[in-house]
Every structure is written in structure tokens, then in C-alpha cells.
Amino acid sequence: MDPRYRTRFNAAFTPGLYAAYSADLAHRCGCEPGFRLAETPVFLDDLFRERCERAAGEIVAQLSDPARIARMRGALPERWTFAGETALPSFAVVDFAAVRAPDGTLEPKVVELQGFPSLFAFELMQADAWMDALAAIGGFGDGWTCCFGERSRAQAIELLRETILGGHDPAHVVLLDVDPPHQKTAIDFAATKRLFDVDAVDPRALLVRGDALFRRDERGRELPVRRIYYRLVADEVERRAIDLPFDVRRELDVEWAPHPNWFFTWSKSSLPFLDHPAVPQTQLLCDVADVLGELRAGCVLKPLFSFAGAGVNLTPTAADVAAIPERERDAWCLQERIEYAPALPAADGGAVKVEMRTMFARPDRAARLEPVTNLCRLSRGAMIGVDYNKDMTWVGSSVGLWRRSP
């Protein structure tokens, strides 16, 4: 997006550069990615980056308003209402599409948001790998960053360490997800282990002793679990009929980062409660009075709690809507269509659409969430996400970089 560096990078790009970068990133993380890596970083100009950071901060502030939170609680299913809720989540993300403003500049438009973690460790390592690749090209100088708030890499890592560990020994903290080695995000779990020494654990491996949780280490010893870095996606748990070893309604002697209730409370279901120019018009399907009118206007039909674009219908029909039972319509929304701009010129010709995720963290002691780093996804197809754009180049996982202030 910053044309100075885009032109320079595209002129210097070779398949060998991409191969070396990809190998370096896998080596840093200690794991091969389960998704496609894009051929380029995203060089963010100051205007678009600042618009994203400001809009995301304002939206998170609205989400943090107690009156709005009370209204958003309606999205929380009883079967997934965990005990011991916190006042705010430990993590949150806001995804923006890069769209064209009336004056021709790029501006952010919310695609979705979540009170849930993202690939924090992986993105820091992805930025490191790209910065070393840029240094090898020459002509890019140093002083690059992917961290918001003028934070150094070390400061970003320390903020994340506080948020993930909560002051506990890493041996007593687990990253919780189903079948971690086979998740597409396993590379982030490996990076989290390297940066924070936290093991990824399947919930079915946890042991319940009264109100306490335990796990076995590699030597077979039982270790108490004091804190959970929560990465479980409810949809996957239900789809795979996984039985959790604990009753979610029972208050356990464990800390959550973030507390699981925020996955539902801050989600696409929150969008109708927000008032911000970066937020597209969104209605819960159960509240739509004129479905045919909304479909004629070109709305997109989305499930509220899916991941990686699963279930999104870009061209819904009246029959698609009719197929959703009335009792399930509070779990779907109709959203104003967002027109991604072809914002990033590719070295192999054409232009690429860009989506940027602004990622927030909040240590337990902190009163508010702070933006830490970002994740970018590049697309040439109808859908954004690493599961789409098959057999295309210059698409997939990337990270936004910019020059630090002198």
C-alpha cells in the first residue's frame, strides 16, 4: 500500500526470495505452516495504518461499555456460559477490509470482530522473517515494525507474556485447543511455546480433581493448571462431539485468558450495537423485517460464530434464508456487502485484496485492551482467508509492516 516500498519489493522479488523466507519462518517457529504464506508483506502507509488503529480502538471502547455489554449478552448460549466471568476479555481482534474511500484513499471497514485470541506469537515471528528478508534484498533500511503504539518487539512480547501467563510459571499455564498438533494454527502453538514456554494441550487430556485442573507433562507428572490460554472454538467442539472433562457452569480453580464467554459476547452479533463509520450495517436475521429487500440490496448472509469464513454466503437467496429454521435465526446475520479494493499490486500482475486484523491484549491488572500487533490476509478470490484462493499466487497469510518513528 505504501507505493515506495511496494515498487521496490516487486522489482526485487524472486521465487528464491519467497522460498528462503518460507523456510526461515518455519525454522523460527519450529513447525511448518498449515496454511499458505503470501509472497509479500503488506507495506502499510501511515494514513491507512492510523485509520485502522484509531477505528479499532474506538470500536473496542464501544464494546467495553457496560450498557452495550449487557445487551450483547443475548448472544451467549446457555450451554456455553462459563462460570467465573471477567469484566473484560484478555484478548480481542477487529478485522478490517481495505476499501476505497470517496477521495480515493484506502479506509478500513469492519468484516468481523471477536473477544478471542489470534496468532500473536506467529505474527511476531512472521514479521521477523520478513524483516530479515528485506535486509537481504537491500535498499529497505532498518527500523521496521509490526507493533502498534510505538512498542518495540520486546515490549510487545512482555505485554503478551503478562496477558498469557498472568504471573504464573509457564508449566502451570496451557494453551487449550482440540487436537493441537493437527490444527491449521499449530504453527502459532509452536511459536507460543518458543516465545512463552506454554504447551498446547487438548481439553480431553485435562484431569479434574475437585475444583482443580491438572495435566501431565512429558515425564508423566501431574501438574496443576493455574491458567488457560483459551483457544477452543465452540463450533468445532460441537461439530466433533467432543466431551469436555469439566462442567462449564461450575466455577473452577483456574484463570482464563480470555474468559470463554467473550467469544460469543464480542462477535459479529455485536455489530448491530455499534455506532461507527467503519462498521457496516448489520442485522440479526431474527430482527430483519424485510428479508427480500435486504437481499435485493446485496447483503451477505453470515453465521455469527464460525471461523475462517465457514458458512458465509456471499450471494444469498430467499431460499437460503428460508432454509434456516426460525429457532436458529438469532445465530445468523445479514450484513452490508463490503467491496474490497484491489489495493496491493502483485509482482506477477494484477492486484490483490487486503484484510488487516488489529489484535488487542489486556493483562489482568489493566483497565483496557491495547493494540499490540496485526495479521494480514491477501486474496484474489471472492472470499478472504487461508482456506480459499486455491491455486493462486500472492495470496494467503501475511503481516503489515511500517517504519517506526525516528
KOLLUMDO-475845 format. One line per field, with one value per residue (C-alpha): x, y, z; residue in three letters. Coordinates in nm, 4 decimals. Layout:
# KOLLUMDO-475845
X: (X	...)
Y: (Y	...)
Z: (Z	...)
resn: (Ala	...)
This chain:
# KOLLUMDO-475845
X: (0.0000	0.2991	0.3965	0.7613	0.8345	0.5850	0.7554	1.0992	0.9912	0.8140	1.1173	1.3426	1.1063	1.2159	1.0803	1.4053	1.3325	0.9916	1.1351	1.4072	1.1577	0.9184	1.1959	1.3254	0.9808	0.9231	1.2661	1.1942	0.8631	0.9826	0.6831	0.5580	0.2513	-0.0809	-0.1879	-0.0495	0.2014	0.1674	0.4680	0.4922	0.4498	0.1990	0.3766	0.1278	0.1309	0.0750	-0.2741	-0.4321	-0.2480	-0.3546	-0.7134	-0.7184	-0.5614	-0.7938	-1.1104	-1.0248	-0.9567	-1.2856	-1.4793	-1.3202	-1.4053	-1.7712	-1.7646	-1.6313	-1.9278	-2.1198	-2.4603	-2.3679	-2.2194	-2.5488	-2.7312	-2.4721	-2.5165	-2.8129	-2.5700	-2.4279	-2.5784	-2.6701	-2.4805	-2.1628	-2.1988	-1.8896	-1.8730	-1.6248	-1.6566	-1.4152	-1.5128	-1.3440	-1.1717	-0.7948	-0.7789	-0.9780	-0.9412	-1.1014	-1.0799	-1.0827	-1.1235	-0.9239	-1.1878	-1.1738	-1.2920	-1.4733	-1.1490	-0.9657	-0.7631	-0.7936	-1.0035	-1.0967	-1.4363	-1.5116	-1.5545	-1.5897	-1.4600	-1.4095	-1.3290	-1.0804	-0.7042	-0.5324	-0.1904	0.0093	0.3330	0.3281	0.2747	0.5742	0.7891	0.6423	0.7376	1.0895	1.1285	1.0124	1.2350	1.5376	1.4279	1.4072	1.7549	1.8854	1.7290	1.8900	1.7522	1.4868	1.6862	1.6035	1.3503	1.0583	0.7860	0.4513	0.3699	0.1203	0.1633	0.5321	0.6097	0.9342	0.9245	1.0476	0.7712	0.5051	0.6333	0.6308	0.2715	0.1680	0.3644	0.1754	-0.1567	-0.0981	0.0821	-0.0780	0.2355	0.2283	0.5076	0.4575	0.4477	0.1111	-0.0360	-0.1766	-0.2894	-0.6169	-0.7394	-0.8723	-0.6026	-0.3374	-0.0802	-0.3382	-0.4860	-0.4105	-0.2847	-0.0372	0.2496	0.1261	0.1155	0.4774	0.5718	0.3882	0.5956	0.9163	0.8273	0.6373	0.7174	0.3454	0.2372	-0.0668	-0.2995	-0.6159	-0.9027	-0.9607	-0.6146	-0.7024	-0.7633	-1.0262	-0.9572	-1.2401	-1.2370	-0.8803	-0.7451	-0.4254	-0.2301	0.0544	0.3902	0.6226	0.7575	0.4097	0.3968	0.0662	0.0978	-0.1753	-0.3187	-0.3481	-0.4335	-0.5767	-0.4847	-0.8226	-0.8259	-1.1202	-1.3762	-1.7199	-1.8306	-1.5502	-1.6208	-1.9862	-1.9203	-1.6778	-1.8988	-1.6139	-1.6935	-1.5150	-1.3889	-1.5404	-1.8813	-1.8581	-2.1164	-1.9024	-1.6534	-1.3105	-0.9906	-0.8358	-0.7872	-0.8967	-0.7195	-0.9619	-1.2707	-1.4667	-1.7892	-1.6288	-1.6068	-1.9844	-2.0396	-1.7965	-1.8650	-2.0487	-2.3610	-2.2142	-2.2138	-2.5790	-2.4990	-2.2062	-2.2189	-1.9086	-1.8449	-1.6151	-1.8922	-2.1163	-2.4907	-2.5642	-2.8888	-2.9501	-3.1547	-3.4253	-3.4693	-3.4903	-3.8367	-3.7854	-3.5636	-3.6308	-3.5453	-3.2152	-3.1307	-3.2038	-2.9682	-2.6899	-2.6428	-2.4203	-2.5542	-2.3182	-2.3225	-2.2213	-1.9714	-1.7950	-1.4238	-1.2229	-1.5289	-1.7134	-2.0819	-2.0597	-2.2949	-2.1950	-2.5000	-2.7866	-3.1316	-3.4725	-3.4495	-3.1193	-3.2805	-3.5932	-3.3756	-3.2598	-3.5066	-3.6716	-3.5229	-3.1695	-3.2031	-3.0593	-2.7294	-2.7174	-2.6890	-2.7401	-2.4531	-2.3990	-2.1716	-1.8176	-1.6337	-1.2656	-1.0325	-0.7647	-0.5143	-0.1865	-0.0172	0.1333	0.4678	0.3112	0.0434	-0.2953	-0.3920	-0.4729	-0.7359	-0.6164	-0.7713	-0.5958	-0.6633	-0.5830	-0.5012	-0.5514	-0.4341	-0.5168	-0.3223	-0.5399	-0.4223	-0.5089	-0.8335	-0.8496	-0.7319	-0.4326	-0.3498	-0.0369	0.0236	-0.1541	-0.2283	-0.2947	-0.4684	-0.4386	-0.6942	-0.7675	-1.0928	-1.4422	-1.3514	-1.0716	-0.8924	-0.6234	-0.8796	-0.9706	-0.7908	-0.6742	-0.4082	-0.3483	-0.0283	0.0293	-0.2491	-0.2612	-0.1069	0.0938	0.1699	0.1606	0.4937	0.5764	0.8725	0.8975	0.9026	1.2602)
Y: (0.0000	0.2246	0.2632	0.3473	0.0069	-0.1877	-0.0898	-0.1683	-0.5060	-0.6192	-0.5330	-0.7391	-1.0337	-1.3818	-1.7294	-1.7885	-1.4996	-1.6467	-1.9938	-1.8608	-1.6549	-1.9507	-2.1834	-1.9238	-1.8705	-2.2455	-2.2739	-1.9862	-2.1390	-2.4984	-2.6026	-2.5912	-2.3704	-2.5414	-2.2651	-2.0744	-1.7972	-1.4960	-1.3897	-1.0455	-0.8428	-0.5578	-0.2225	-0.0063	0.3666	0.5919	0.7027	0.3575	0.2175	0.5090	0.4833	0.1132	0.1674	0.4565	0.2817	-0.0418	0.1453	0.3338	0.0156	-0.1750	0.1201	0.0945	-0.2820	-0.2200	-0.0020	-0.1853	-0.0921	-0.2367	-0.5464	-0.6087	-0.6007	-0.8231	-1.0922	-1.2225	-1.3903	-1.6126	-1.9643	-2.1165	-2.4360	-2.2295	-1.9936	-2.0495	-1.9561	-1.7002	-1.4373	-1.1423	-0.7752	-0.7591	-1.0119	-1.0599	-1.0573	-0.9148	-0.8798	-0.6488	-0.7471	-0.4686	-0.4841	-0.2245	-0.0373	0.2712	0.5948	0.8614	1.0603	0.7592	0.6770	0.3462	0.3210	0.0315	-0.1397	-0.3976	-0.7526	-0.9114	-0.8954	-1.1346	-1.1354	-1.4122	-1.4565	-1.4742	-1.5777	-1.3361	-1.5359	-1.6416	-1.2862	-1.1558	-1.4297	-1.3713	-1.0050	-1.1038	-1.3321	-1.0649	-0.8009	-1.0276	-1.0947	-0.7194	-0.6699	-0.9331	-0.7507	-0.4217	-0.0725	-0.1081	0.0094	-0.0907	0.0352	-0.1794	-0.2907	-0.4704	-0.3418	-0.0683	0.2085	0.2656	-0.0553	-0.2355	-0.6073	-0.6724	-0.4551	-0.6324	-0.9711	-0.8572	-0.7330	-1.0656	-1.2571	-1.0740	-1.1418	-1.5089	-1.6125	-1.3796	-1.4040	-1.7853	-2.0292	-2.1426	-2.5042	-2.4215	-2.2474	-2.4317	-2.3255	-2.5138	-2.6379	-2.9576	-3.1898	-2.9134	-3.0847	-3.1143	-2.7646	-2.5401	-2.2879	-2.5373	-2.3156	-2.0456	-2.3004	-2.3892	-2.0201	-1.9655	-2.2446	-2.0816	-1.7303	-1.8056	-2.1719	-2.2605	-2.6086	-2.6672	-2.9214	-3.0972	-3.0430	-3.4187	-3.4593	-3.2453	-3.4146	-3.2851	-3.3107	-3.1399	-2.7767	-2.8014	-2.8995	-3.0906	-3.2042	-3.4494	-3.3249	-3.5125	-3.7134	-3.8218	-3.5970	-3.4357	-3.0563	-2.8195	-2.5930	-2.2405	-2.0524	-2.1397	-1.9553	-2.0310	-2.1157	-2.3584	-2.2808	-2.3892	-2.4752	-2.7313	-2.8842	-2.9351	-3.0469	-3.3151	-3.4104	-3.3600	-3.4071	-3.1554	-3.3097	-3.0307	-2.8672	-2.5193	-2.3854	-2.4879	-2.2354	-2.3954	-2.3009	-2.1697	-1.8360	-1.7799	-1.5739	-1.4824	-1.5986	-1.8206	-1.6152	-1.3328	-1.5492	-1.5117	-1.1740	-0.9883	-1.1290	-1.0434	-1.0320	-0.7152	-0.5190	-0.4011	-0.2393	-0.0337	0.3169	0.3817	0.4759	0.1736	-0.0690	-0.1918	-0.2098	-0.5441	-0.7013	-1.0262	-1.2395	-1.2802	-0.8996	-0.8398	-0.7125	-0.7089	-1.0031	-0.9713	-0.6025	-0.6707	-0.9455	-0.7120	-0.4591	-0.7170	-0.8196	-1.1108	-1.3915	-1.4926	-1.7273	-1.5409	-1.7809	-1.9612	-1.9285	-1.8809	-1.7828	-2.1117	-2.0829	-1.7332	-1.6906	-1.4007	-1.4268	-1.5474	-1.6109	-1.6183	-1.9978	-1.9872	-1.7761	-1.9913	-2.2982	-2.1565	-2.2623	-1.9769	-2.1015	-2.0641	-1.7191	-1.5404	-1.7098	-1.5541	-1.2008	-1.0099	-0.7681	-0.4889	-0.6106	-0.4787	-0.4043	-0.4784	-0.2534	-0.4112	-0.2426	-0.4322	-0.4621	-0.8094	-0.8693	-1.1323	-0.8932	-0.7761	-0.6541	-0.8216	-0.7532	-0.6933	-0.7646	-0.6493	-0.7785	-0.5428	-0.7563	-0.6417	-0.7713	-0.6817	-0.8102	-0.8827	-0.5668	-0.3396	-0.1452	-0.1601	-0.3543	-0.2255	-0.2839	-0.4975	-0.6277	-0.7228	-1.0024	-0.9561	-1.1863	-1.1448	-1.2634	-1.2673	-1.4597	-1.3898	-1.4922	-1.3802	-1.6403	-1.9050	-2.1769	-2.0037	-1.8793	-2.2278	-2.2483	-1.8725	-1.6819	-1.3708	-1.4759	-1.6127	-1.5205	-1.2015	-0.9230	-0.5450	-0.3637	0.0047	0.2208	0.3217	0.6888	0.8188)
Z: (0.0000	0.0535	-0.3137	-0.2386	-0.0887	-0.2991	-0.6230	-0.4778	-0.3384	-0.6551	-0.8661	-0.6368	-0.5894	-0.6974	-0.6215	-0.4355	-0.2012	-0.1206	-0.0655	0.1647	0.3645	0.3990	0.5160	0.7617	0.9126	0.9572	1.1209	1.3611	1.4684	1.4670	1.2583	0.9006	0.8439	0.7876	0.5501	0.2545	0.3110	0.0833	-0.1233	0.0349	0.3490	0.3395	0.3472	0.5346	0.4741	0.7742	0.6713	0.6405	0.9434	1.1628	1.0386	1.1320	1.4723	1.5561	1.4330	1.6133	1.9375	1.9146	1.8386	2.1277	2.3557	2.2485	2.3023	2.6538	2.7504	3.0300	2.8850	2.5446	2.7066	2.8864	2.5509	2.3825	2.6464	2.4484	2.2077	2.4821	2.4594	2.7930	2.7110	2.6588	2.9559	3.1689	3.5374	3.6726	3.4001	3.3873	3.3451	3.0020	2.7761	2.7818	2.4012	2.1130	1.7375	1.4810	1.1124	0.8546	0.4786	0.2873	0.0857	-0.1332	0.0297	-0.1779	-0.2034	-0.3483	-0.0372	0.1468	0.4596	0.6918	0.7038	0.9722	0.8456	1.1870	1.5429	1.8299	2.2017	2.1319	2.0763	1.7422	1.6113	1.8274	1.8517	1.4881	1.3624	1.5568	1.4045	1.0596	1.0877	1.1994	0.8978	0.6546	0.8092	0.7636	0.4050	0.3399	0.4818	0.2399	-0.0546	0.0358	-0.0056	0.2627	0.5629	0.9181	1.1718	1.0525	1.2923	1.3088	1.6591	1.7397	1.9969	1.9194	2.1088	2.0473	1.9777	2.3329	2.4795	2.2721	2.3886	2.7506	2.7218	2.5716	2.8360	3.1099	2.9403	2.8631	3.1832	3.4382	3.6515	3.6669	3.5912	3.2273	3.3497	3.5090	3.2021	2.8995	2.5555	2.5213	2.1822	2.0292	1.8905	1.8833	1.6559	1.3778	1.3934	1.0961	1.3520	1.5046	1.3858	1.6240	1.9073	1.8294	1.8221	2.1528	2.3066	2.1835	2.2988	2.6216	2.7002	2.7108	2.5992	2.3777	2.5425	2.4260	2.6749	2.6821	2.8364	3.1399	3.4721	3.7152	4.0874	4.2743	4.1560	4.0249	3.6833	3.6166	3.3133	3.2616	3.1419	2.9060	3.2033	3.3116	3.6181	3.7156	3.7159	3.8393	3.5702	3.7114	3.3905	3.0484	2.7289	2.5747	2.2032	2.1873	1.9169	2.0327	1.6796	1.6459	1.9865	1.8928	1.5369	1.6555	1.9522	2.1977	2.5650	2.7849	3.1103	3.3204	3.3622	3.2095	3.4575	3.7547	3.8879	3.8691	4.0445	3.7240	3.5460	3.1866	2.9211	2.7800	2.9658	2.7201	2.7401	2.5429	2.2318	2.1998	2.3664	2.1381	1.7941	1.4728	1.6902	1.8455	1.5195	1.5399	1.8762	1.7432	1.6028	1.3957	1.0306	0.9917	1.0922	0.8059	0.8570	1.0210	1.1406	1.3221	1.0874	1.3512	1.3556	0.9805	0.8853	0.5082	0.4135	0.0389	0.0472	0.2225	-0.0264	-0.3175	-0.1596	-0.1844	0.1781	0.2789	0.4998	0.7799	1.0793	1.3939	1.5426	1.2590	1.1883	0.8667	0.6644	0.7169	0.6270	0.4750	0.1777	-0.0484	-0.2738	-0.0532	-0.1950	-0.0330	-0.0407	0.1513	0.4224	0.4305	0.4901	0.8251	1.0970	1.2872	1.6143	1.4707	1.3128	1.6147	1.5242	1.1730	1.0416	0.7191	0.6640	0.4162	0.1395	0.1599	-0.1624	-0.1101	-0.3045	-0.5299	-0.3024	-0.3434	-0.6855	-0.7262	-0.8933	-1.1183	-1.2453	-1.1257	-0.7818	-0.4524	-0.1876	0.1682	0.5055	0.8235	1.1730	1.4593	1.7638	2.1245	2.4628	2.8236	3.1234	3.4271	3.6023	3.3086	3.2742	2.8932	2.5922	2.3981	2.0295	2.0005	1.6503	1.3285	1.0862	0.7153	0.4686	0.0940	-0.1589	-0.5289	-0.4966	-0.3713	-0.0155	0.2124	0.4197	0.4046	0.3184	-0.0084	-0.3212	-0.4124	-0.6847	-0.6738	-0.6030	-0.3922	-0.1567	0.1970	0.5302	0.5668	0.8128	0.7928	0.8319	0.8597	0.9520	1.3172	1.4001	1.4300)
resn: (Met	Asp	Pro	Arg	Tyr	Arg	Thr	Arg	Phe	Asn	Ala	Ala	Phe	Thr	Pro	Gly	Leu	Tyr	Ala	Ala	Tyr	Ser	Ala	Asp	Leu	Ala	His	Arg	Cys	Gly	Cys	Glu	Pro	Gly	Phe	Arg	Leu	Ala	Glu	Thr	Pro	Val	Phe	Leu	Asp	Asp	Leu	Phe	Arg	Glu	Arg	Cys	Glu	Arg	Ala	Ala	Gly	Glu	Ile	Val	Ala	Gln	Leu	Ser	Asp	Pro	Ala	Arg	Ile	Ala	Arg	Met	Arg	Gly	Ala	Leu	Pro	Glu	Arg	Trp	Thr	Phe	Ala	Gly	Glu	Thr	Ala	Leu	Pro	Ser	Phe	Ala	Val	Val	Asp	Phe	Ala	Ala	Val	Arg	Ala	Pro	Asp	Gly	Thr	Leu	Glu	Pro	Lys	Val	Val	Glu	Leu	Gln	Gly	Phe	Pro	Ser	Leu	Phe	Ala	Phe	Glu	Leu	Met	Gln	Ala	Asp	Ala	Trp	Met	Asp	Ala	Leu	Ala	Ala	Ile	Gly	Gly	Phe	Gly	Asp	Gly	Trp	Thr	Cys	Cys	Phe	Gly	Glu	Arg	Ser	Arg	Ala	Gln	Ala	Ile	Glu	Leu	Leu	Arg	Glu	Thr	Ile	Leu	Gly	Gly	His	Asp	Pro	Ala	His	Val	Val	Leu	Leu	Asp	Val	Asp	Pro	Pro	His	Gln	Lys	Thr	Ala	Ile	Asp	Phe	Ala	Ala	Thr	Lys	Arg	Leu	Phe	Asp	Val	Asp	Ala	Val	Asp	Pro	Arg	Ala	Leu	Leu	Val	Arg	Gly	Asp	Ala	Leu	Phe	Arg	Arg	Asp	Glu	Arg	Gly	Arg	Glu	Leu	Pro	Val	Arg	Arg	Ile	Tyr	Tyr	Arg	Leu	Val	Ala	Asp	Glu	Val	Glu	Arg	Arg	Ala	Ile	Asp	Leu	Pro	Phe	Asp	Val	Arg	Arg	Glu	Leu	Asp	Val	Glu	Trp	Ala	Pro	His	Pro	Asn	Trp	Phe	Phe	Thr	Trp	Ser	Lys	Ser	Ser	Leu	Pro	Phe	Leu	Asp	His	Pro	Ala	Val	Pro	Gln	Thr	Gln	Leu	Leu	Cys	Asp	Val	Ala	Asp	Val	Leu	Gly	Glu	Leu	Arg	Ala	Gly	Cys	Val	Leu	Lys	Pro	Leu	Phe	Ser	Phe	Ala	Gly	Ala	Gly	Val	Asn	Leu	Thr	Pro	Thr	Ala	Ala	Asp	Val	Ala	Ala	Ile	Pro	Glu	Arg	Glu	Arg	Asp	Ala	Trp	Cys	Leu	Gln	Glu	Arg	Ile	Glu	Tyr	Ala	Pro	Ala	Leu	Pro	Ala	Ala	Asp	Gly	Gly	Ala	Val	Lys	Val	Glu	Met	Arg	Thr	Met	Phe	Ala	Arg	Pro	Asp	Arg	Ala	Ala	Arg	Leu	Glu	Pro	Val	Thr	Asn	Leu	Cys	Arg	Leu	Ser	Arg	Gly	Ala	Met	Ile	Gly	Val	Asp	Tyr	Asn	Lys	Asp	Met	Thr	Trp	Val	Gly	Ser	Ser	Val	Gly	Leu	Trp	Arg	Arg	Ser	Pro)
